[in-house]
Amino acid sequence: MPAIELVELASFRDFVALSAVRVQPAQRGFTKHWLLTYLQSRHPAVSTYSVQVAGDLVGFVMLIHAENPTQWIIERLTIDRDHQRQGVGYGVADRLIDMIHGFENSEMVIARYDPKNEAARELFARLNFVEREEMFRGRKIALLEFEFEEAGDAESDDADDSDDEIAAADTDDDDDERG
């Protein structure tokens, strides 16, 4: 996977540069004009990042702090057609998840995209998001949720697993379906 850098966009000129990002013809219906991205990024809950590889602009992504203060939304993840299928989109989403996990009180990341966008569906499924459909602002979209496992929960689960393994060993029962 190439070294990916996320740079928060601040100036109008930064957003104009997004016009250089080109997508596959089949994906054009899923992208938004850079000017709309600029206008939406003026909201205090929205941050937009350029995606850079070796100093070159190869895409952009929006990160939105949802109305629920424990939730963050990844939206408009767009990678230039010449850099798709090289792990860039995966790397961006993975980096954002790590970044969000470091935010105070963050519990959930939601990836928002058009449900017909198969590339987005596949990408977020590979990141272990769970898909569900809901309405958002009057239009049907797909939401993917990723809930962070609390450190205490992980230790508790490990303890439960150990108890289950001991019980299974005592009874020679093969019903343990954990994966």
Secondary structure, DSSP 8 states (H G I E B T S, - for coil): ---EEEEE--SHHHHHGGGG----GGGGGG---HHHHHHHHTSTTEEEEEEEETTEEEEEEEEEE-SSTTEEEEEEEEE-GGGTTTTHHHHHHHHHHHHHHTSTT--EEEEEE-TT-HHHHHHHHHTT-EEEEEEETTEEEEEEEEE---HHHHHHHHHHHHHHHHHHHHHT-------
